[in-house]
Amino acid sequence: MAIKAEHEIHKRRFSRNLGVGLALTGFAALMFALSIVKITSLGGPIQGFDHVARPELTEIVK
């Protein structure tokens, strides 16, 4: 027979955990959005680092 009665501390702990989870999810979404904006605001195509010197990557962007 399982004990089903919840204590008041369980309700408070659940609401606190829910708040922390929502805050972490919001922070992760904010970091993702800022990363996408920063990557797309460079103006040119996104190029990865493939150990090859390319002149278009060495120019200073103003």
SULNORMO-V716221 format. One record per run of one state. SS is the DSSP state (H for helix, E for strand, - for the rest). FROM is the first residue (numbers start at 0). TO is the last residue. If there is no record, write none. Layout:
BEGIN
SS & FROM & TO
SS & FROM & TO
END
This chain:
BEGIN
- & 0 & 6
H & 7 & 39
- & 40 & 53
H & 54 & 57
- & 58 & 61
END
